[in-house]
Amino acid sequence: MPSVLPSTPDTEATSPTPPEAGWRRARTAPSLQEVFASIRVPAHDASFWRKLLAFWGPGLMVAVGYMDPGNWATDIAGGSRFGYTLLSVILISNLFAMLLQHLAAKLGIVTGRDLAQACRDHFSKPVSMVLWFLCEVAIAACDLAEVIGSAIALNLLFGLPLPWGVVLTILDVMVVLFFQNKGFRVLESIVAGLIVLIFGCFLYEIIVSNPDYFGILSGLVPRPEVVTTPGMLYVAIGILGATVMPHNLYLHSSIVQTRAIEQTEQGKRMAIKFATIDSTVALFLAFFVNAAILITAAAAFHKNGHHEVADINQAYELLAPVLGAGAASIVFAVALLASGQNSTLTGTLAGQIVMEGFLNLRLKPWLRRLITRAIAVVPALIVTLLYGEKGTGELLVLSQVILSFQLSFAVVPLVMFTGSKAKMGVFVNKPWVQLLAWLVSGVIILLNVYLLWETFFG
């Protein structure tokens, strides 16, 4: 097991990679200490596939955040209202995500710090506290989507009233903790199995919805009206917020450190290479799921004049009658439940990483999870009791817009750190990568400023 990166001047001088002079404070403990460097990796002369298999897993856990119930609400709204037009937004968002997740993995592998620890090391305490608070808001918004999505799925499959479904989601704390104690590979395998289930469900949905394949191809081409039409822009930014998840950057920078790599330049280069392959392939799967939700909504609803299907319940009720396939609605609900449970697993880890990284505060996992879930359950319960299905649907879309607002505060530090030679040494971003990363950050910031202006002054 590799040791924690040294922090004293004497030992830093002998480090196999350049000294991390850019970090002001020493790290007190590795990220996710209980699973840090717990998975062995093969030697450098092993076959490509053996090495890929060893590094395969964190990307799938990251991909979960790109297909959680929050994505469903925004994709359904986008498909039913605007047909295939917003497919280009999903594609661009996924390309953004591939770049940003590569940077997050590289930060964790090279420095031995997750993004939260890196922020605490670099920024003053007041700035770190603000970033921590914003990240907690984002995690609560994400957890809110998981709570509502799981409650809706239980309602659709078993007729369980929404308020009871919301309360029942508190019990998943125990389920998550049970699997966490079985080892990180077990957790990765469960996530992979649920992703395969979701993938299969939407492959079926696309087949039975018989979409316009020419329309799909044209929808992948960006159009100016996406930005110039306020209603379309609102949904588009919701899709962006649902796709590029801020807490996923913290999560990925931590869980790549579960691999026991050699702390040498060669060992880190190998880890970066295979972690990038892992996350990129996994995000292609997430792109398929997101696109499939929007395509199904466009083919089943927009094409048949149902332009106002903006929530999951409406989609469930209309799928079977519109498509003429009795299993369509059931398959849809099963995929939703799998999505909610998968997101719960990764959301638990993200919450732990953020709190420990920013505050250097280690709570018992069950207590941390209970606090996070309570923050999400209370507003969800109030909305379901007061406004029912319509309120939960609107709350889902709003939660994704909140995520998009917070995204800039995770992306900018990530790009700063990975572009700093003092922090990254020989692994610093190449100039073209850094330029591209700042362009992506600029697009995210500008879109959010534009949306705020339209919301309050437009």
C-alpha positions as CSV (number, residue, x, y, z in Angstrom):
1,M,0.0,0.0,0.0
2,P,1.5,3.4,-1.0
3,S,2.2,5.8,1.8
4,V,0.5,9.2,2.2
5,L,2.4,11.8,0.2
6,P,5.2,13.3,2.3
7,S,4.8,16.9,3.5
8,T,8.1,17.8,5.3
9,P,10.8,19.6,3.3
10,D,13.4,16.8,3.7
11,T,11.2,14.0,2.4
12,E,9.7,16.2,-0.4
13,A,13.1,16.7,-1.9
14,T,13.4,12.9,-2.6
15,S,9.8,12.5,-4.0
16,P,9.7,10.8,-7.4
17,T,7.7,13.6,-8.7
18,P,8.3,17.4,-8.3
19,P,7.6,18.7,-4.8
20,E,4.1,19.9,-4.2
21,A,5.2,23.4,-3.2
22,G,1.9,24.8,-4.2
23,W,0.1,23.2,-1.3
24,R,0.3,25.2,1.9
25,R,-0.9,22.6,4.4
26,A,0.0,18.9,4.9
27,R,-2.8,16.4,4.4
28,T,-3.8,14.8,7.7
29,A,-5.2,11.6,6.3
30,P,-5.9,10.0,2.8
31,S,-9.2,10.5,1.1
32,L,-11.7,7.8,2.1
33,Q,-9.2,6.4,4.4
34,E,-11.0,3.1,5.0
35,V,-10.7,2.1,1.3
36,F,-7.6,4.1,0.3
37,A,-5.2,2.0,-1.9
38,S,-7.2,-1.1,-1.1
39,I,-7.3,-2.5,-4.7
40,R,-4.1,-4.0,-6.1
41,V,-3.1,-3.2,-9.7
42,P,-0.9,-5.3,-12.0
43,A,2.7,-4.5,-12.9
44,H,3.6,-2.3,-15.8
45,D,4.5,-5.3,-18.0
46,A,1.0,-6.8,-17.6
47,S,-1.4,-6.9,-20.6
48,F,-3.5,-3.9,-21.5
49,W,-6.8,-5.7,-20.5
50,R,-5.5,-6.9,-17.1
51,K,-4.6,-3.3,-16.3
52,L,-7.9,-1.9,-17.6
53,L,-9.8,-4.5,-15.5
54,A,-7.9,-3.4,-12.4
55,F,-8.7,0.3,-13.0
56,W,-12.2,-0.3,-14.2
57,G,-14.9,0.8,-11.8
58,P,-14.6,4.4,-10.6
59,G,-15.8,5.6,-14.0
60,L,-19.0,3.7,-13.6
61,M,-19.6,5.1,-10.2
62,V,-19.1,8.6,-11.6
63,A,-21.4,7.8,-14.6
64,V,-24.2,7.1,-12.1
65,G,-24.4,10.9,-11.4
66,Y,-25.0,11.5,-15.1
67,M,-28.1,9.3,-15.2
68,D,-29.8,10.0,-11.9
69,P,-33.5,10.8,-11.5
70,G,-32.8,14.5,-11.9
71,N,-31.7,13.9,-15.4
72,W,-35.0,12.2,-16.1
73,A,-37.1,15.2,-15.3
74,T,-35.0,17.6,-17.5
75,D,-34.7,15.1,-20.4
76,I,-38.4,14.3,-20.4
77,A,-39.2,18.1,-20.3
78,G,-36.7,18.7,-23.1
79,G,-37.9,15.9,-25.3
80,S,-41.7,16.5,-25.0
81,R,-41.4,20.3,-25.5
82,F,-38.7,20.6,-28.1
83,G,-38.4,17.2,-29.7
84,Y,-34.8,16.1,-30.5
85,T,-33.4,19.7,-30.5
86,L,-31.8,19.4,-27.1
87,L,-29.9,16.2,-27.9
88,S,-27.0,18.5,-28.8
89,V,-27.0,19.9,-25.3
90,I,-26.7,16.4,-23.8
91,L,-23.8,15.6,-26.2
92,I,-22.0,18.8,-25.4
93,S,-22.6,18.3,-21.7
94,N,-21.1,14.8,-21.9
95,L,-18.0,16.1,-23.8
96,F,-17.6,18.7,-21.1
97,A,-17.9,16.0,-18.5
98,M,-15.3,13.7,-20.1
99,L,-12.7,16.5,-19.9
100,L,-13.6,17.6,-16.4
101,Q,-13.6,14.0,-15.0
102,H,-10.2,13.4,-16.6
103,L,-8.9,16.5,-14.7
104,A,-10.5,15.3,-11.5
105,A,-8.9,11.9,-11.8
106,K,-5.6,13.4,-12.6
107,L,-5.7,15.7,-9.6
108,G,-6.4,12.7,-7.2
109,I,-3.8,10.4,-8.7
110,V,-0.9,12.9,-9.0
111,T,-1.3,14.8,-5.7
112,G,-3.0,12.3,-3.5
113,R,-5.6,14.9,-2.6
114,D,-9.3,14.9,-3.6
115,L,-10.7,18.2,-4.8
116,A,-12.2,19.1,-1.4
117,Q,-8.8,18.6,0.3
118,A,-7.1,20.6,-2.4
119,C,-9.5,23.5,-1.9
120,R,-8.9,23.4,1.9
121,D,-5.1,23.4,1.3
122,H,-5.1,26.2,-1.2
123,F,-7.8,28.7,-0.2
124,S,-8.2,30.7,3.0
125,K,-10.6,29.4,5.6
126,P,-13.5,31.8,4.7
127,V,-13.3,30.9,1.0
128,S,-13.1,27.2,1.8
129,M,-16.2,27.5,4.0
130,V,-18.1,29.2,1.3
131,L,-17.1,26.5,-1.2
132,W,-18.0,23.8,1.3
133,F,-21.4,25.3,1.9
134,L,-22.1,25.6,-1.9
135,C,-21.0,22.0,-2.4
136,E,-23.3,20.8,0.4
137,V,-26.2,22.7,-1.3
138,A,-25.4,20.8,-4.5
139,I,-25.3,17.4,-2.7
140,A,-28.6,18.2,-1.0
141,A,-30.1,19.1,-4.4
142,C,-28.8,15.9,-5.9
143,D,-30.1,13.9,-2.9
144,L,-33.4,15.6,-3.3
145,A,-33.6,14.3,-6.9
146,E,-32.8,10.8,-5.6
147,V,-35.4,10.9,-2.9
148,I,-38.2,12.2,-5.2
149,G,-37.1,9.8,-8.0
150,S,-37.1,6.7,-5.8
151,A,-40.5,7.8,-4.2
152,I,-42.1,8.2,-7.6
153,A,-40.7,4.8,-8.7
154,L,-42.2,3.1,-5.6
155,N,-45.5,4.9,-6.2
156,L,-45.6,3.8,-9.9
157,L,-44.6,0.2,-9.2
158,F,-46.4,-0.6,-5.9
159,G,-48.9,2.2,-5.5
160,L,-47.1,3.5,-2.4
161,P,-48.2,7.1,-1.6
162,L,-45.5,9.7,-2.4
163,P,-45.1,10.9,1.2
164,W,-44.5,7.3,2.4
165,G,-42.1,6.7,-0.4
166,V,-40.1,9.8,0.6
167,V,-39.9,8.6,4.2
168,L,-39.0,5.1,3.2
169,T,-35.9,6.4,1.4
170,I,-34.3,7.1,4.8
171,L,-33.9,3.4,5.2
172,D,-31.4,3.2,2.3
173,V,-28.8,4.6,4.7
174,M,-28.6,1.0,6.1
175,V,-28.4,-0.5,2.7
176,V,-25.6,1.7,1.6
177,L,-23.6,1.1,4.8
178,F,-24.1,-2.7,4.5
179,F,-22.5,-2.7,1.0
180,Q,-19.8,-0.2,1.9
181,N,-18.6,-2.7,4.6
182,K,-18.3,-5.5,2.0
183,G,-15.4,-3.7,0.2
184,F,-15.1,-1.2,-2.6
185,R,-15.1,-3.7,-5.4
186,V,-18.4,-5.1,-4.2
187,L,-19.8,-1.5,-4.3
188,E,-18.5,-1.0,-7.8
189,S,-20.0,-4.3,-8.9
190,I,-23.4,-3.4,-7.6
191,V,-23.3,-0.1,-9.4
192,A,-22.2,-1.8,-12.6
193,G,-25.1,-4.2,-12.4
194,L,-27.7,-1.5,-11.9
195,I,-26.2,0.5,-14.8
196,V,-26.6,-2.6,-17.1
197,L,-30.2,-2.9,-15.9
198,I,-30.9,0.8,-16.7
199,F,-29.1,0.5,-20.1
200,G,-31.3,-2.5,-21.0
201,C,-34.5,-0.8,-20.0
202,F,-33.8,2.2,-22.2
203,L,-32.7,0.1,-25.1
204,Y,-36.2,-1.5,-25.0
205,E,-37.8,1.9,-24.7
206,I,-36.0,3.2,-27.8
207,I,-37.0,0.1,-29.8
208,V,-40.7,0.3,-29.0
209,S,-40.9,4.1,-29.3
210,N,-39.7,3.9,-33.0
211,P,-38.0,7.3,-33.1
212,D,-37.2,9.4,-36.2
213,Y,-33.5,8.5,-36.7
214,F,-32.9,11.4,-39.1
215,G,-34.4,13.7,-36.4
216,I,-32.0,12.2,-33.9
217,L,-29.0,12.9,-36.1
218,S,-30.1,16.5,-36.8
219,G,-30.8,17.0,-33.0
220,L,-27.1,16.3,-32.3
221,V,-26.1,19.4,-34.2
222,P,-26.2,22.6,-32.0
223,R,-28.7,25.3,-32.9
224,P,-28.7,29.0,-31.9
225,E,-32.3,28.9,-30.7
226,V,-31.1,26.8,-27.7
227,V,-29.6,29.9,-26.3
228,T,-31.9,32.5,-27.7
229,T,-35.2,30.9,-26.5
230,P,-35.6,31.5,-22.8
231,G,-37.8,28.4,-22.2
232,M,-35.4,26.2,-24.1
233,L,-32.4,27.7,-22.4
234,Y,-33.9,27.0,-18.9
235,V,-34.3,23.4,-19.7
236,A,-30.9,23.2,-21.5
237,I,-29.1,24.6,-18.4
238,G,-31.1,22.1,-16.3
239,I,-29.8,19.4,-18.6
240,L,-26.2,20.8,-18.2
241,G,-26.6,20.9,-14.4
242,A,-28.0,17.3,-14.4
243,T,-25.3,16.0,-16.6
244,V,-22.1,17.7,-15.4
245,M,-22.6,17.1,-11.6
246,P,-20.4,19.2,-9.3
247,H,-20.1,16.6,-6.6
248,N,-18.9,14.0,-9.2
249,L,-15.7,16.0,-9.5
250,Y,-15.1,15.6,-5.8
251,L,-16.1,12.0,-5.9
252,H,-13.9,11.0,-8.8
253,S,-10.8,12.8,-7.4
254,S,-11.1,10.6,-4.4
255,I,-12.2,7.1,-5.6
256,V,-9.3,6.9,-8.1
257,Q,-7.1,6.7,-5.0
258,T,-8.6,3.3,-4.1
259,R,-6.0,1.8,-6.5
260,A,-2.7,0.9,-5.0
261,I,-0.5,2.4,-7.6
262,E,3.3,2.9,-7.6
263,Q,4.0,6.5,-6.4
264,T,6.4,7.1,-9.3
265,E,6.0,9.1,-12.5
266,Q,5.5,5.9,-14.5
267,G,3.0,4.5,-12.0
268,K,1.0,7.7,-12.0
269,R,1.0,8.0,-15.8
270,M,-0.4,4.5,-16.1
271,A,-3.1,5.3,-13.5
272,I,-4.1,8.5,-15.3
273,K,-4.3,6.6,-18.7
274,F,-6.5,3.9,-17.5
275,A,-8.6,6.1,-15.2
276,T,-9.3,8.3,-18.2
277,I,-10.3,5.3,-20.4
278,D,-12.5,4.0,-17.6
279,S,-14.4,7.3,-17.1
280,T,-14.7,8.1,-20.8
281,V,-16.2,4.8,-21.7
282,A,-18.6,4.9,-18.7
283,L,-19.7,8.4,-19.7
284,F,-20.5,7.2,-23.2
285,L,-22.9,4.7,-21.5
286,A,-24.4,7.6,-19.5
287,F,-24.8,9.6,-22.7
288,F,-26.8,6.8,-24.2
289,V,-29.1,6.7,-21.2
290,N,-29.6,10.4,-21.1
291,A,-30.2,10.6,-24.9
292,A,-32.5,7.6,-24.7
293,I,-34.7,9.3,-22.2
294,L,-35.0,12.5,-24.3
295,I,-35.5,10.4,-27.5
296,T,-38.2,8.4,-25.9
297,A,-40.0,11.5,-24.7
298,A,-39.6,13.1,-28.2
299,A,-40.9,10.0,-30.0
300,A,-43.7,9.2,-27.6
301,F,-44.9,12.6,-26.6
302,H,-43.7,15.5,-28.8
303,K,-44.5,13.6,-32.0
304,N,-48.0,12.9,-30.8
305,G,-48.8,16.4,-29.6
306,H,-48.1,15.9,-25.9
307,H,-45.8,19.0,-25.6
308,E,-46.3,19.6,-21.9
309,V,-45.1,16.3,-20.4
310,A,-42.7,17.8,-17.9
311,D,-42.6,15.2,-15.1
312,I,-42.0,11.5,-14.6
313,N,-45.6,10.6,-13.5
314,Q,-47.1,12.0,-16.7
315,A,-44.5,10.1,-18.7
316,Y,-45.2,6.9,-17.0
317,E,-49.0,7.2,-17.5
318,L,-48.7,8.1,-21.2
319,L,-45.9,5.7,-22.3
320,A,-48.0,2.5,-22.6
321,P,-51.1,4.1,-24.2
322,V,-49.1,6.2,-26.7
323,L,-46.6,3.5,-27.7
324,G,-49.1,0.6,-27.5
325,A,-46.6,-1.4,-25.5
326,G,-47.9,-2.5,-22.1
327,A,-44.5,-3.2,-20.6
328,A,-43.1,0.3,-21.6
329,S,-44.4,2.0,-18.4
330,I,-43.2,-0.8,-16.1
331,V,-39.8,-1.0,-17.6
332,F,-39.6,2.8,-17.3
333,A,-40.4,2.7,-13.6
334,V,-37.9,-0.2,-12.9
335,A,-35.1,1.8,-14.5
336,L,-36.1,4.8,-12.4
337,L,-35.9,2.8,-9.2
338,A,-32.5,1.4,-10.2
339,S,-31.3,4.9,-11.0
340,G,-32.4,6.3,-7.7
341,Q,-30.7,3.5,-5.7
342,N,-27.5,3.8,-7.7
343,S,-27.4,7.5,-7.1
344,T,-27.9,6.9,-3.4
345,L,-24.7,4.8,-3.3
346,T,-22.5,7.3,-5.0
347,G,-24.1,10.3,-3.2
348,T,-23.2,8.8,0.1
349,L,-19.6,8.6,-0.8
350,A,-19.6,12.2,-2.3
351,G,-21.1,13.6,0.9
352,Q,-18.4,11.9,3.0
353,I,-15.6,13.1,0.8
354,V,-16.8,16.7,0.8
355,M,-17.3,16.9,4.6
356,E,-14.0,15.2,5.4
357,G,-12.0,17.1,2.8
358,F,-13.2,20.6,3.5
359,L,-13.7,20.4,7.3
360,N,-11.2,17.6,8.1
361,L,-14.2,16.4,10.2
362,R,-14.8,12.6,10.3
363,L,-18.3,11.7,11.2
364,K,-19.5,8.1,11.5
365,P,-20.8,7.2,8.0
366,W,-24.4,6.4,9.2
367,L,-24.6,9.9,10.9
368,R,-23.2,11.7,7.8
369,R,-25.7,9.9,5.6
370,L,-28.6,10.5,7.9
371,I,-27.9,14.3,8.0
372,T,-27.6,14.5,4.2
373,R,-30.8,12.5,3.6
374,A,-32.7,14.5,6.3
375,I,-31.8,17.7,4.5
376,A,-33.3,16.3,1.3
377,V,-36.3,14.5,2.9
378,V,-37.8,17.5,4.7
379,P,-38.4,19.7,1.6
380,A,-39.5,16.7,-0.5
381,L,-42.0,15.7,2.2
382,I,-43.4,19.2,2.5
383,V,-43.8,19.5,-1.3
384,T,-45.4,16.1,-1.7
385,L,-47.9,16.8,1.1
386,L,-48.8,20.3,-0.1
387,Y,-48.6,20.0,-3.9
388,G,-48.5,16.3,-4.8
389,E,-47.1,15.0,-8.1
390,K,-47.0,18.4,-9.8
391,G,-44.9,19.9,-7.1
392,T,-42.4,17.1,-7.0
393,G,-41.9,17.3,-10.8
394,E,-41.2,21.0,-10.6
395,L,-38.9,20.5,-7.7
396,L,-36.9,17.9,-9.6
397,V,-36.2,20.3,-12.5
398,L,-35.4,23.1,-10.0
399,S,-32.9,20.9,-8.2
400,Q,-31.0,20.4,-11.5
401,V,-30.8,24.2,-12.1
402,I,-29.4,24.6,-8.6
403,L,-26.7,22.0,-9.5
404,S,-25.8,24.0,-12.6
405,F,-25.4,27.2,-10.6
406,Q,-23.0,25.5,-8.2
407,L,-21.0,23.8,-11.0
408,S,-18.7,26.8,-11.6
409,F,-17.5,26.8,-8.0
410,A,-16.2,23.2,-8.4
411,V,-14.9,23.6,-12.0
412,V,-12.8,26.7,-11.6
413,P,-10.7,25.4,-8.7
414,L,-10.2,22.1,-10.5
415,V,-8.9,23.9,-13.7
416,M,-6.7,26.2,-11.5
417,F,-5.1,23.3,-9.6
418,T,-4.5,21.0,-12.6
419,G,-3.0,23.9,-14.5
420,S,-0.5,24.8,-11.8
421,K,3.0,23.4,-12.3
422,A,3.7,24.1,-8.6
423,K,1.0,21.6,-7.7
424,M,1.1,19.1,-10.5
425,G,4.8,19.1,-11.5
426,V,5.4,17.2,-14.8
427,F,1.6,16.3,-14.9
428,V,0.5,19.9,-15.3
429,N,-2.1,20.4,-18.0
430,K,-0.7,21.0,-21.5
431,P,-1.5,24.5,-22.8
432,W,-4.2,23.3,-25.2
433,V,-5.9,21.3,-22.5
434,Q,-5.8,24.2,-20.1
435,L,-7.2,26.6,-22.8
436,L,-10.0,24.1,-23.5
437,A,-10.7,23.7,-19.8
438,W,-11.0,27.4,-19.3
439,L,-13.3,27.7,-22.4
440,V,-15.6,25.0,-20.9
441,S,-15.6,26.9,-17.5
442,G,-16.4,30.1,-19.3
443,V,-19.3,28.6,-21.2
444,I,-20.7,27.2,-17.9
445,I,-20.4,30.5,-16.1
446,L,-21.9,32.6,-19.0
447,L,-24.9,30.3,-19.4
448,N,-25.7,30.5,-15.7
449,V,-25.3,34.3,-15.6
450,Y,-27.6,34.5,-18.7
451,L,-30.2,32.3,-17.0
452,L,-30.1,34.3,-13.8
453,W,-30.6,37.5,-15.8
454,E,-33.5,36.0,-17.7
455,T,-35.1,34.6,-14.6
456,F,-35.0,37.9,-12.6
457,F,-35.0,40.6,-15.2
458,G,-36.0,39.1,-18.5
